[in-house]
Amino acid sequence: MLAKILDIGLDPPDSKKIFYQPIVFNSSAKNSFFLELFSRTMWLLSRTRREMKVSTIEDYPKLMRALKKQVKMVLNKRPLNFKELTTDMTNLNFDAVLKKWQVSSNNLQFIQFIPSIGRPSWLRSSRSTSLVDLRS
């Protein structure tokens, strides 16, 4: 999951998509970035599992989606060091991810609703004919 998020093992991204992480360059050889991120992600997995009250194997795909979203949200803040990374992960809980999903769900429903409203050209033509009628 972390390799997919960080695009590890893939071709370099095009110039429009840059996922730069300053923490990579601020880590030492003693504290490997990937190892530190992995250990903090495992801690976040444990905490999120408790918050979601996951008890069956069917709930684990949902848990992994939530964890992936949490890691992306933390990395989008571009922490400069491991202390900031840990603080951001501590402050982020499952409720924040749930709110983000609800907002994106509402936006998706709105986007799907727009085509059923009617086309702007139809509205313009109906308004222009009514304006012509008023002028006469």
C-alpha positions, 0 to 999 in steps of 0.5 A: 500500500505504501509503495503504491501511495509513494509510486515506488517501482513505477516510472517517474511521473510526468512533470504535472504530477509531482509527489515531493516529500521533504521528509525523505531528504531530512531522514538519516541512514539510521532512520530510514524514511520507508521504515519509519513511515511503515512503523507509524502506519502500522500504529495508525492501522491499530488505532484506526481498527479500534476506532472503527471497531473492526471485528470480522474479516469482511471489515478489513477492506474498509479498514485498509481504504480508511488507512490509505486515505489517512496516510495520503492526507498526512503525506499531503501536508508534507511533513518536514520531519518524523516528529511532524509526521507523528503529530499529524498522524496522532491528530488525524482520526477516522472521523476526519476520513469519514467527513472527507468521504461524505464531502466527496460523496456529496460532490459526486452526487451534485455532479451527477445531478447537474446533467438532469437539471437542463442544458444552459443553451436551453435556458438561454433560448427560453430566456431570450424568447421571453425577453423578446415577448416582453419588449413587444 
